[in-house]
Amino acid sequence: MKKSKREKKSNSWKIKQHRDQFFKKSKTLGYRSRASFKLIELNNKFKFLKKNIFLLDLGSSPGGWSQVVSKIITSGKILSIDVKHMKPIKNVEFYNCDIFGENTKSKIVNFFSGKIDVIISDMAADTTGNKSLDSIRTNQLCSESLGFASKILKPQGVFVSKLFMGEDFIEVKNLAKHTFKQVNFFKPESSRSESKETYLHCKILKTF
């Protein structure tokens, strides 16, 4: 019996995962996602994670990034948010809700008793099979998160987010430069080579 295209694609994905050094390493070290290494590389590059900061993890499920920060932030506060469920992580508070929901901002402010130091986001829109559309939808999430960050970060705050190289990349870049004084882009080694993803690192809000 011949395998369907879907079965072949699924098997190909499984083979890539087993060959992927970061996938294997995440299993060995007990991380929930290979994406954990992307945050580790980002922090090695930009040094934004400190033991006493207030940090918000947007779109946190399954918890790979939250696991990383929970090992570093030992005397601060961590809040993770996602519409998808996330299993508990020690020293991490999790809210199962829409990041852009009507009452979410007030919940965040109440949890931290004010503004925060760092926002991280590895959010990506649910895939449709159309890579161009998926890229646009993910970059829209990044743009909305930038606007959210401008309202809730401290003046010296840091914003880190996934985005994709695509037709609307320049729009997101311009929005970041309009919002923050320092804007950098970085593609971690742990990002797959064929992926168009990169990461945005922004620091210090502009005042108007």
trRosetta pair geometry for C-beta under 8 A, 3 or more apart (Angstrom, degrees):
i j d omega theta_ij theta_ji phi_ij phi_ji
3 7 4.2 -119 -176 89 103 129
3 8 5.3 127 112 -56 121 83
3 11 7.5 -9 172 -3 159 138
4 7 4.7 98 54 5 77 101
4 8 7.1 -141 96 -4 42 87
5 8 5.7 -55 -148 38 33 112
5 9 6.2 34 153 -20 66 107
6 9 5.8 -55 -148 36 29 112
6 10 6.3 31 153 -21 64 107
7 10 5.6 -54 -147 36 31 113
7 11 6.3 29 155 -17 65 106
8 11 5.8 -56 -148 38 30 110
8 12 6.3 33 153 -22 64 107
9 12 5.6 -53 -147 35 30 114
9 13 6.4 34 152 -22 64 104
10 13 5.7 -53 -152 32 31 113
10 14 6.6 31 151 -19 64 104
11 14 5.6 -52 -149 34 35 113
11 15 6.5 37 153 -21 66 103
12 15 5.8 -54 -151 33 31 112
12 16 6.5 32 152 -18 64 105
13 16 5.8 -55 -152 36 32 112
13 17 6.4 34 151 -23 65 105
14 17 5.6 -53 -150 33 32 114
14 18 6.5 27 155 -16 65 106
15 18 6.0 -58 -151 37 30 107
15 19 6.4 21 154 -12 65 111
16 19 5.8 -65 -148 43 30 106
16 20 6.1 43 151 -41 67 105
17 20 5.5 -48 -148 16 30 120
17 23 4.9 -169 -168 -169 69 169
18 23 7.3 -87 -80 97 18 136
18 24 7.5 65 -161 -69 42 99
20 23 3.7 69 85 7 114 113
20 24 6.6 171 90 -11 61 82
20 34 6.8 -23 134 -111 133 159
20 192 7.8 -53 -120 -94 123 100
21 24 5.8 -56 -150 39 32 111
21 25 6.1 32 153 -21 66 110
22 25 5.4 -49 -139 39 34 113
22 26 6.3 41 156 -26 64 101
22 34 4.4 90 127 -159 101 112
22 37 5.1 -113 -147 30 117 154
22 190 4.6 114 -106 -141 157 98
23 26 5.9 -51 -150 29 28 112
23 27 6.9 26 152 -16 60 104
23 34 4.8 -46 -84 -72 56 133
24 27 5.9 -59 -158 35 33 110
24 28 6.4 31 149 -19 67 108
25 28 5.5 -54 -147 37 35 114
25 29 6.1 15 161 -3 69 111
25 31 8.0 17 117 28 73 122
25 34 7.6 89 62 -124 87 84
25 37 7.0 60 90 -64 129 137
26 29 6.3 -65 -140 49 26 97
26 31 4.1 -83 -154 68 83 108
26 32 7.6 -64 173 64 116 16
26 33 6.3 -83 -161 116 151 18
26 34 4.6 -116 -27 -86 145 57
26 36 6.0 137 -118 32 105 118
26 37 7.0 -105 -71 -23 97 106
26 64 7.5 -26 -144 -127 129 116
27 30 7.8 37 -178 -70 26 28
27 31 7.9 -70 -49 51 24 72
29 36 7.9 -140 90 93 128 150
31 34 7.4 115 101 -84 126 27
31 36 4.0 -94 -160 2 146 157
31 37 7.7 151 74 -36 173 77
31 64 5.6 56 173 -135 103 84
31 67 5.7 170 -130 89 75 153
31 68 7.7 25 -122 -57 118 85
32 36 7.4 118 47 -47 63 119
32 62 4.5 -140 150 113 130 111
32 63 4.8 57 35 69 156 90
32 64 4.9 -130 70 -70 86 69
32 67 6.2 156 8 -25 99 140
32 87 7.8 174 -101 45 144 112
33 36 5.7 138 77 -25 73 84
33 62 5.7 143 -46 55 112 106
33 63 7.4 152 -2 66 109 50
33 64 3.0 -77 49 -58 107 139
33 65 7.9 -27 61 -24 127 64
34 37 6.2 -34 177 19 62 110
34 38 8.0 70 128 -19 68 95
34 64 7.4 -30 45 -134 23 152
34 190 6.5 -168 158 178 93 115
35 38 5.1 -39 -164 21 60 119
35 39 7.0 55 145 -14 75 95
35 64 4.5 108 69 96 93 153
35 65 6.6 -49 120 -48 108 86
35 122 5.5 95 174 -171 142 158
35 190 7.7 146 -124 126 29 126
36 39 6.1 -59 -162 36 38 106
36 40 6.4 38 145 -20 69 107
36 64 4.1 -123 -56 -179 81 95
36 65 6.7 -169 -106 -75 57 41
36 67 6.1 -37 -111 71 125 115
36 68 5.2 160 -155 -53 88 113
37 40 5.2 -48 -144 36 40 117
37 41 6.3 42 155 -19 68 102
37 188 7.0 159 123 154 80 142
37 190 3.9 154 104 -88 116 165
38 41 5.9 -56 -152 37 29 109
38 42 6.3 31 150 -20 64 107
38 122 7.2 114 82 -113 136 126
38 188 4.5 179 -132 35 68 156
38 190 5.1 -130 -67 79 66 119
38 191 6.2 72 -106 -58 114 81
38 199 7.0 152 172 -54 111 142
39 42 5.4 -52 -144 37 35 114
39 43 6.2 32 157 -17 67 105
39 64 7.5 159 5 127 125 91
39 65 4.8 128 -51 -123 153 87
39 68 4.9 158 93 65 132 164
39 69 7.5 -74 158 -45 146 85
39 120 6.8 45 -122 -168 118 147
39 122 7.5 -76 -59 -59 105 127
39 160 7.9 105 -125 124 82 147
40 43 6.0 -58 -149 39 27 107
40 44 6.4 31 152 -21 63 106
40 68 6.0 -135 -62 -137 81 136
41 44 5.6 -52 -146 35 32 114
41 45 6.4 31 154 -18 64 107
41 186 7.9 -166 128 142 102 123
41 188 3.9 118 79 -130 148 114
41 189 6.3 -175 -112 25 153 82
41 190 6.1 -174 -13 10 139 109
42 45 5.7 -60 -153 37 30 111
42 46 6.1 -21 168 21 68 111
42 48 7.9 -36 135 29 93 114
42 160 6.0 100 163 -158 146 142
42 186 6.4 142 -114 88 77 135
42 188 6.4 -68 -48 -66 76 118
42 199 5.8 -77 -98 119 126 159
42 201 6.7 172 -164 -77 104 121
43 46 6.6 -74 -126 57 27 78
43 47 6.6 79 -179 -92 63 26
43 48 6.2 -112 -121 42 74 74
43 49 4.8 -17 -132 9 131 116
43 68 7.8 -177 -6 155 143 128
43 72 7.7 -124 -165 -71 162 168
44 47 7.7 18 -157 -63 14 66
45 186 5.6 133 123 -146 169 163
45 201 7.6 -146 101 -39 116 163
46 158 7.7 143 139 -152 129 137
46 160 7.7 172 63 -90 153 122
46 184 7.1 175 -93 64 122 141
46 186 7.6 -145 -38 -5 112 155
46 201 5.0 -151 -80 -163 162 155
46 203 7.9 -171 -174 -48 122 129
48 118 5.8 130 152 -112 110 131
48 158 4.4 -169 -152 151 134 172
48 160 6.9 169 64 -41 156 127
48 201 7.4 -165 -29 -153 144 112
48 203 7.5 -142 -102 -90 121 114
49 53 7.1 -131 -151 32 45 138
49 55 7.6 12 -122 -81 81 149
49 68 8.0 -87 -107 134 166 98
49 69 6.2 -139 -133 -119 127 81
49 72 4.7 32 150 123 123 156
49 73 6.9 -99 -169 -51 93 89
49 118 7.2 -35 -92 -16 58 178
50 53 4.8 101 61 -27 91 109
50 72 7.5 161 129 152 3 108
50 73 7.4 60 89 -99 43 76
50 76 7.5 95 94 -37 78 140
50 117 7.8 -70 42 141 109 157
51 72 6.3 -123 -89 160 59 63
51 73 6.0 151 -151 -127 35 36
51 74 4.8 -23 -160 33 101 89
51 75 5.5 43 142 26 95 92
51 76 6.7 163 140 -13 40 100
52 73 7.4 171 -52 -147 10 75
52 74 7.9 -37 -69 63 56 65
52 75 4.6 -22 -100 85 79 100
52 76 4.7 128 -178 -62 28 93
53 73 6.0 -85 54 -115 79 113
53 76 4.5 -6 63 -112 32 165
53 116 7.9 76 166 -177 87 78
53 117 4.0 -102 -161 66 105 151
53 118 5.6 41 149 4 142 112
54 76 5.5 -145 -65 -180 43 109
54 77 5.0 5 -121 55 78 95
54 112 5.0 85 -168 -140 140 121
54 115 8.0 136 81 120 142 44
54 116 4.2 -121 111 -135 110 81
54 117 5.0 126 51 6 71 92
54 118 7.5 165 87 29 50 71
55 69 5.7 -126 99 -173 158 148
55 73 6.0 -129 12 -66 128 160
55 76 6.7 72 -3 119 90 136
55 77 7.4 -179 30 91 62 54
55 78 5.2 -9 68 -112 98 74
55 79 7.5 -179 95 31 53 64
55 116 6.8 140 -90 179 18 121
55 117 6.5 -46 -71 66 64 94
55 118 4.5 -15 -112 71 87 102
55 119 7.5 166 -159 -86 62 29
55 120 6.8 10 -174 2 109 104
56 79 5.3 -16 -112 70 71 96
56 80 7.8 154 -164 -90 49 34
56 81 7.1 -2 -172 4 94 111
56 108 6.4 20 -108 -148 137 125
56 112 7.9 -65 -60 -49 103 138
56 116 5.6 80 -17 114 106 170
56 118 7.3 -175 30 98 65 57
56 119 4.8 -15 68 -112 103 76
56 120 7.4 174 89 27 53 63
56 152 7.6 6 3 123 158 134
57 60 4.2 71 121 -92 112 112
57 65 5.5 168 -143 102 126 115
57 66 5.1 -153 54 -78 172 86
57 69 6.8 -162 -63 23 124 147
57 78 6.9 21 -9 -174 110 95
57 79 7.2 -171 25 95 75 46
57 80 4.2 -17 67 -110 113 80
57 81 7.1 165 85 22 62 64
57 92 7.9 -15 22 -151 136 121
57 120 5.4 -15 -112 68 68 98
57 121 7.5 153 -166 -84 47 47
58 81 5.9 -16 -119 63 51 101
58 82 7.9 123 177 -76 40 70
58 99 5.4 57 -148 -120 101 146
58 119 6.4 29 -17 -177 113 98
58 120 7.0 -170 23 90 78 45
58 121 4.0 -15 65 -101 112 98
58 123 5.9 -47 121 -35 97 120
58 145 5.9 163 93 -124 171 126
58 161 7.9 -10 60 -107 127 99
59 81 7.4 -5 -35 92 31 73
59 82 5.5 83 -141 -105 31 93
59 99 6.8 -44 -49 -40 74 143
59 121 5.7 67 32 -154 109 83
59 122 6.3 -140 94 67 109 57
59 123 3.2 122 10 -84 167 93
59 124 7.8 146 160 11 151 46
59 141 7.5 41 -49 173 148 138
60 63 6.0 37 151 -96 94 52
60 65 6.4 -118 -138 61 75 103
60 66 5.1 50 -167 -41 122 121
60 80 3.6 10 -37 -169 173 110
60 81 6.3 112 -3 48 110 33
60 82 4.9 -122 42 -35 72 116
60 86 5.7 -9 102 -76 102 161
60 94 7.1 -130 75 -124 145 97
61 82 4.1 -167 -9 117 100 168
61 84 4.0 -119 58 87 163 109
61 85 6.5 97 -112 81 139 32
61 86 4.3 -136 -95 -73 82 96
62 84 7.9 -57 -76 116 56 127
62 86 6.3 155 -155 -123 35 81
62 87 7.4 16 -173 17 83 92
63 66 4.6 -62 -155 49 71 117
63 67 5.6 83 142 -34 88 94
63 80 7.2 39 -114 -177 77 167
63 86 5.0 128 -60 -163 103 112
63 87 6.5 -83 -13 54 152 76
63 89 5.6 167 -165 -47 131 130
63 92 7.8 133 -145 97 107 163
64 67 5.9 -52 -155 26 26 113
64 68 7.1 24 151 -17 59 103
64 122 7.5 -42 69 52 110 163
65 68 5.6 -51 -155 31 39 113
65 69 6.5 27 155 -11 70 105
65 120 5.8 -157 169 122 142 135
65 122 5.6 169 -35 -7 139 129
66 69 6.1 -58 -144 42 33 103
66 70 6.1 40 156 -29 66 109
66 78 6.8 127 -147 160 85 133
66 80 4.7 -14 -93 -77 134 145
66 86 7.3 74 22 174 155 146
66 89 5.2 150 128 38 116 162
66 92 5.0 71 -180 -136 116 159
66 94 7.9 17 -137 -85 164 102
67 70 5.8 -56 -147 30 27 115
67 71 7.1 24 156 -18 60 104
67 89 5.9 -130 -84 -133 64 139
68 71 6.3 -66 -166 30 31 107
68 72 7.0 8 150 -5 66 113
69 72 5.7 -68 -150 44 42 104
69 73 5.3 10 167 4 84 114
69 78 5.7 146 117 -116 121 136
69 92 7.8 100 83 -93 100 114
69 120 7.4 -174 -55 21 139 149
70 73 6.7 -53 -113 51 25 89
70 78 6.3 -106 -86 33 72 168
70 89 5.4 -135 -52 149 160 118
70 90 6.2 118 178 78 136 70
70 91 5.0 139 -150 73 96 108
70 92 5.2 -67 -85 -45 119 109
73 76 4.4 -68 -167 50 106 111
73 77 7.6 -77 156 37 131 13
73 78 5.5 132 82 -54 144 110
73 91 7.4 177 93 141 88 127
74 91 7.6 -42 -123 -152 45 162
76 117 7.6 -65 -153 24 145 136
77 93 7.6 -6 -176 9 92 118
77 111 7.3 174 155 145 138 93
77 112 6.1 172 86 -111 141 77
78 91 6.4 66 32 133 121 81
78 92 4.7 -51 101 -114 121 72
78 93 6.8 160 93 23 63 73
79 92 7.7 148 -104 -167 19 68
79 93 5.0 -25 -110 73 70 103
79 94 7.7 156 -163 -90 56 28
79 95 6.8 14 -176 -3 102 107
79 108 6.5 164 102 -130 157 79
79 111 5.3 81 -82 123 146 153
79 112 7.0 -97 -9 -53 135 97
80 86 6.3 -70 120 75 133 164
80 89 7.6 57 4 36 148 125
80 92 5.5 21 -5 175 118 115
80 93 7.1 170 24 86 71 49
80 94 4.9 -23 72 -107 99 76
80 95 7.4 178 89 25 49 66
81 94 7.5 163 -83 -158 35 58
81 95 4.9 -12 -107 66 84 98
81 97 6.4 -48 -156 59 101 79
81 99 5.3 120 119 -92 129 82
81 104 7.0 83 -153 -157 152 121
81 108 7.7 -49 -48 -82 142 108
82 85 7.8 -101 94 -5 112 5
82 86 5.8 95 42 -32 130 117
82 94 7.7 -31 26 -163 90 101
82 96 6.9 -27 76 -123 65 56
82 99 7.7 -1 -99 -49 34 100
83 96 7.2 75 -144 -176 25 66
83 97 6.9 -29 -94 147 61 14
83 98 5.5 29 -80 -85 108 62
83 99 7.7 -86 -36 -13 88 77
84 96 7.9 -106 92 -140 19 90
85 96 6.3 0 -103 -116 57 127
86 89 7.6 -38 147 -13 111 103
86 94 5.3 -144 71 -144 116 147
86 96 7.5 -169 20 -87 83 88
88 92 7.5 163 -169 70 59 95
88 94 6.9 -137 -108 9 58 132
89 92 4.1 17 80 35 103 132
89 94 7.5 103 26 -47 89 118
93 111 6.5 -166 91 -155 154 134
95 104 7.6 144 122 -136 145 88
95 107 6.3 111 -125 138 161 141
97 101 5.5 -76 161 13 105 150
97 104 5.8 -179 116 -97 125 103
97 107 7.4 66 53 47 157 165
98 101 3.7 113 74 -48 101 101
98 104 6.4 -115 89 -52 63 137
99 104 6.0 142 -168 167 26 165
99 123 8.0 -72 -3 -80 159 150
99 145 7.5 -13 143 -96 144 89
99 148 7.4 -20 154 -111 103 172
100 104 6.8 -71 -78 35 2 145
100 144 6.1 -27 -86 161 137 135
100 148 7.2 -112 -98 -74 81 133
101 104 4.3 107 58 -30 88 109
103 106 5.5 -58 -166 44 66 111
103 107 6.0 72 137 -28 84 103
104 107 5.5 -58 -152 35 35 114
104 108 6.4 34 154 -21 69 104
105 108 5.8 -55 -152 33 32 111
105 109 6.4 30 153 -17 67 106
105 148 7.4 -146 -93 -149 105 95
105 151 7.2 -22 -141 109 135 130
105 152 6.6 -140 -145 -76 94 126
106 109 5.6 -51 -144 38 34 112
106 110 6.2 36 155 -20 65 107
107 110 5.8 -57 -148 38 27 112
107 111 6.4 30 153 -23 63 105
108 111 5.7 -54 -150 31 30 111
108 112 6.5 3 162 5 66 109
108 116 7.6 -68 164 -24 108 133
108 152 6.4 6 110 -150 136 145
109 112 6.5 -71 -145 51 26 92
109 113 7.7 67 163 -110 57 7
109 114 6.7 31 -159 -98 77 9
109 115 7.6 -12 -120 -73 83 45
109 152 7.1 -122 -73 -131 87 102
110 113 7.2 20 -167 -75 29 47
112 115 7.2 -69 112 109 135 6
112 116 5.2 -71 -145 -74 169 96
115 152 5.9 170 -133 177 79 48
115 153 6.2 60 -178 156 111 12
115 154 4.7 139 117 -68 121 66
115 157 7.4 -98 157 -63 113 134
116 119 6.8 97 96 -58 126 81
116 152 6.2 11 25 145 100 93
116 153 6.2 -62 72 -114 72 51
116 154 6.6 -134 84 -17 23 89
116 157 6.9 74 97 -120 62 126
117 153 7.5 49 -159 -151 10 81
117 154 5.9 -10 -95 22 50 123
117 156 7.8 -16 -140 89 76 87
117 157 5.8 -175 -164 -118 31 77
117 158 6.9 12 151 24 70 90
118 153 8.0 53 -88 -126 15 105
118 157 6.7 -179 -78 -161 36 80
118 158 4.6 -9 -113 65 82 101
118 159 7.7 175 -157 -78 54 34
118 160 7.4 4 -172 6 98 104
119 145 7.1 -178 141 175 134 104
119 148 7.7 166 -154 103 165 101
119 149 4.9 -135 39 -108 151 106
119 152 7.4 85 -62 87 133 112
119 153 6.4 -92 -11 -77 112 107
119 157 7.3 35 0 169 90 121
119 158 7.4 -171 32 96 59 58
119 159 5.0 -1 63 -116 102 74
119 160 7.2 -178 95 31 57 63
119 161 7.9 0 117 -58 96 97
120 160 4.7 -8 -117 66 74 106
120 161 7.5 173 -163 -74 41 55
121 141 7.6 -163 161 138 136 104
121 142 7.2 166 99 -109 135 67
121 145 5.2 -33 -28 -157 170 164
121 159 7.9 -3 9 -173 106 82
121 160 7.0 172 28 95 64 59
121 161 4.2 4 64 -114 107 87
121 162 6.6 -115 112 17 77 78
122 161 7.8 -164 -73 -147 31 49
122 162 5.2 70 -142 -22 48 124
123 138 7.1 174 118 -147 78 80
123 141 4.9 -120 114 145 129 143
123 142 7.5 -175 70 -66 105 64
123 145 7.1 162 31 -51 137 143
123 161 7.4 -24 35 -152 91 95
123 162 6.5 -165 56 47 49 112
124 127 7.9 9 136 -56 113 80
124 134 7.6 23 175 175 99 99
124 138 4.7 -15 -141 -115 64 123
124 141 7.5 -175 -117 46 19 151
124 162 6.3 -47 -65 102 87 145
124 197 8.0 -56 -91 -99 125 128
125 134 5.9 -165 75 -153 108 64
125 137 3.5 -7 -19 118 172 115
125 138 4.7 -124 4 -65 92 66
125 140 7.6 41 -56 49 131 100
125 141 6.2 -177 -56 -24 86 129
127 134 5.3 4 -125 -111 66 137
128 133 5.5 -38 53 93 138 128
128 134 5.8 -164 25 -66 87 90
128 137 7.9 101 -12 4 119 149
130 133 3.9 41 100 21 118 116
130 134 6.3 161 85 -18 61 86
131 134 5.6 -54 -142 38 31 113
131 135 6.2 36 157 -23 64 105
131 196 7.9 101 175 12 115 136
132 135 5.8 -53 -151 32 28 113
132 136 6.6 27 152 -17 62 106
132 166 6.7 146 -140 -151 63 127
132 167 7.3 30 -156 2 100 116
133 136 5.7 -54 -149 36 33 111
133 137 6.2 29 155 -17 67 108
134 137 5.9 -57 -145 39 29 109
134 138 6.3 27 157 -17 65 108
134 164 7.8 73 112 -15 80 167
135 138 6.0 -58 -147 38 27 108
135 139 6.2 23 157 -15 64 110
135 164 4.0 -116 -140 93 91 146
135 165 7.8 -57 -151 72 133 36
135 166 3.9 123 145 -50 141 158
135 167 7.8 106 105 22 128 76
135 168 7.7 156 128 37 94 98
135 196 6.6 -19 -106 89 125 138
136 139 5.9 -60 -146 40 27 108
136 140 6.4 34 152 -26 63 104
136 166 6.6 -118 -62 118 63 148
136 167 7.3 -13 -82 56 99 99
136 168 5.6 88 -121 11 77 136
137 140 5.5 -48 -150 29 32 116
137 141 7.0 38 149 -20 60 98
138 141 5.6 -48 -158 29 38 114
138 142 6.8 39 144 -19 65 101
138 162 6.9 -56 172 114 119 104
138 163 6.7 159 125 -134 98 50
138 164 5.6 75 78 -7 129 115
139 142 5.2 -46 -151 33 41 117
139 143 6.4 46 149 -22 67 100
139 163 5.1 67 -108 -152 78 99
139 164 5.9 -98 -53 40 100 85
139 166 6.6 -132 -30 52 144 120
139 168 5.1 154 103 91 152 115
139 169 6.9 -109 -118 -86 146 49
139 171 7.7 92 151 71 128 104
139 172 5.2 -110 -168 -52 104 140
140 143 5.5 -48 -148 34 35 113
140 144 6.4 34 153 -16 65 104
140 168 7.9 12 -58 113 72 157
141 144 5.8 -55 -146 39 30 109
141 145 6.2 32 153 -20 64 108
142 145 5.6 -57 -148 37 29 113
142 146 6.5 38 151 -26 63 102
142 161 4.8 140 -132 138 94 137
142 162 6.9 -125 -82 84 116 53
142 163 4.4 0 -55 -84 169 105
142 172 5.6 28 101 -142 124 135
142 200 6.8 103 -165 17 129 141
143 146 5.6 -49 -153 27 32 116
143 147 6.9 30 151 -15 62 102
143 171 7.3 -15 -91 123 133 102
143 172 5.5 -111 -72 -109 90 85
143 175 5.7 54 -132 69 88 169
144 147 5.8 -52 -155 35 35 112
144 148 6.4 38 147 -20 65 107
145 148 5.3 -52 -147 38 36 116
145 149 6.1 42 152 -25 67 104
145 159 7.5 153 134 -166 99 120
145 161 5.7 147 91 -103 143 147
146 149 5.6 -51 -146 33 29 113
146 150 6.7 35 154 -25 62 101
146 159 6.7 102 -114 153 64 158
146 161 7.4 -99 -60 11 81 157
146 172 7.5 163 -23 -156 147 79
146 175 5.6 102 106 131 159 116
146 176 6.1 -107 -125 -87 141 67
146 179 5.7 176 174 8 105 167
146 202 7.7 72 -125 10 96 162
147 150 5.8 -49 -153 25 32 114
147 151 7.2 21 153 -11 60 106
147 175 8.0 -51 -55 178 81 127
147 179 7.9 -127 -86 -96 43 143
148 151 6.2 -70 -164 37 33 106
148 152 6.3 -11 159 10 70 120
149 152 6.4 -83 -137 51 28 89
149 153 5.1 23 178 -25 76 120
149 157 7.1 -170 179 121 97 135
149 159 4.4 38 -162 -97 163 134
149 179 7.5 80 84 159 105 144
149 202 7.7 106 120 75 153 132
150 153 6.9 -34 -105 28 17 106
150 179 5.1 -102 -82 -150 120 116
150 205 6.2 130 -135 -132 68 120
153 157 3.0 -148 178 75 115 170
153 158 7.6 -177 -147 32 134 28
153 159 6.7 -82 -67 -56 152 99
153 205 6.0 155 89 -48 117 125
154 157 4.6 137 54 -54 64 97
155 204 7.0 11 153 -148 67 63
155 205 5.5 -108 -144 46 47 105
155 207 7.5 -5 -132 -61 108 108
156 203 7.4 -2 -179 -178 60 85
156 204 5.7 -16 -131 -99 50 73
156 205 7.9 -88 -52 13 15 80
157 203 7.5 -159 102 -142 38 52
157 204 7.6 149 49 -83 48 24
157 205 6.2 30 43 -29 98 103
158 201 7.3 -18 -167 -167 100 80
158 202 6.9 154 -157 83 51 56
158 203 5.1 -10 -104 -101 78 80
159 180 6.9 -137 33 -64 116 143
159 200 7.4 -15 115 114 91 102
159 201 7.7 158 85 -155 54 35
159 202 4.4 -6 58 58 98 108
159 203 7.8 -163 24 -68 67 41
160 199 6.4 9 -173 175 88 111
160 200 6.8 169 -149 86 41 61
160 201 5.3 1 -106 -106 85 69
160 202 7.6 -165 -70 24 43 69
161 199 6.9 168 85 -155 31 70
161 200 4.9 -10 60 54 82 106
162 197 5.7 -26 -161 -159 102 115
162 198 7.8 144 -153 79 57 32
162 199 5.9 -43 -97 -102 49 74
162 200 7.7 -164 -76 14 2 85
163 169 6.9 130 139 -124 120 78
163 172 5.5 176 -149 130 157 164
163 197 7.3 147 83 -148 27 67
163 198 6.4 -26 70 66 75 76
163 199 7.5 130 23 -114 72 27
163 200 5.6 38 6 -23 119 115
164 169 7.2 -109 100 -83 52 99
164 196 4.8 54 -162 107 92 105
164 197 5.6 -49 -97 -94 71 55
164 198 7.5 127 -119 18 24 73
165 169 5.4 7 -139 -79 45 150
165 196 4.5 -121 46 -178 89 97
165 197 7.8 -145 0 -80 79 9
165 198 6.1 66 -44 -5 93 115
166 169 5.4 139 50 -38 51 95
166 196 6.6 77 -53 144 86 145
168 171 4.7 -40 -171 31 77 122
168 172 6.4 77 134 -21 84 96
169 172 6.0 -60 -156 37 35 107
169 173 6.2 35 150 -21 69 109
170 173 5.4 -54 -144 38 34 116
170 174 6.2 35 156 -20 67 105
171 174 5.9 -54 -148 36 28 109
171 175 6.4 29 153 -19 62 106
172 175 5.6 -54 -149 36 32 113
172 176 6.4 35 152 -21 65 104
172 200 7.3 -111 144 -71 115 151
173 176 5.7 -55 -151 34 30 112
173 177 6.4 23 154 -14 64 108
173 183 7.3 122 -159 151 70 144
173 185 7.9 -32 -109 -58 106 127
174 177 5.7 -57 -145 40 32 108
174 178 6.2 36 153 -23 65 107
175 178 5.6 -54 -148 35 31 114
175 179 6.3 20 155 -14 64 113
176 179 5.9 -67 -148 41 28 106
176 180 5.9 -28 175 30 69 109
176 183 4.7 115 131 -126 113 134
176 200 5.9 -127 -103 -168 154 133
176 202 5.4 -138 -165 -83 103 131
177 180 7.0 -70 -115 60 24 72
177 183 5.1 -86 -82 3 70 154
178 206 7.3 -106 157 35 40 148
179 202 6.9 17 92 -176 105 153
179 205 6.7 -51 164 -135 73 74
179 206 6.3 -172 173 23 22 104
180 183 5.5 126 82 -66 114 88
180 202 3.8 159 2 -175 171 110
180 203 6.2 101 -174 52 126 27
180 204 6.1 108 -163 71 81 57
180 205 6.2 -60 -104 -102 64 39
180 206 6.4 -161 -109 -19 11 88
181 203 7.0 -58 64 95 85 66
181 204 4.2 -34 36 94 117 114
181 205 7.5 33 -10 90 89 8
181 206 5.8 139 -57 -72 75 79
182 202 6.6 147 88 -159 65 48
182 203 4.2 -14 65 59 118 94
182 204 5.7 70 10 32 98 105
183 200 7.1 -27 -161 -164 88 92
183 201 7.5 148 -157 82 41 54
183 202 5.2 -5 -104 -106 72 83
184 200 7.6 143 80 -160 48 46
184 201 4.6 -17 65 63 97 102
184 202 7.7 -176 25 -75 65 41
185 198 5.3 22 -176 148 105 132
185 199 7.0 149 -157 76 57 46
185 200 6.1 -25 -101 -100 72 56
185 201 7.5 -177 -82 19 23 80
186 198 6.8 150 73 -176 26 89
186 199 5.3 -33 69 65 78 98
186 201 6.3 19 9 -8 115 119
187 191 5.3 -89 -175 45 85 146
187 197 7.2 133 -126 103 95 65
187 198 4.6 -65 -74 -118 89 80
187 199 6.9 150 -91 11 39 81
188 191 5.0 118 65 -14 77 93
188 199 6.9 35 -18 0 93 132
191 195 5.3 -116 171 67 95 131
191 197 5.5 -142 -148 79 130 106
191 198 7.6 0 -103 -97 177 41
192 195 4.4 97 67 -16 88 110
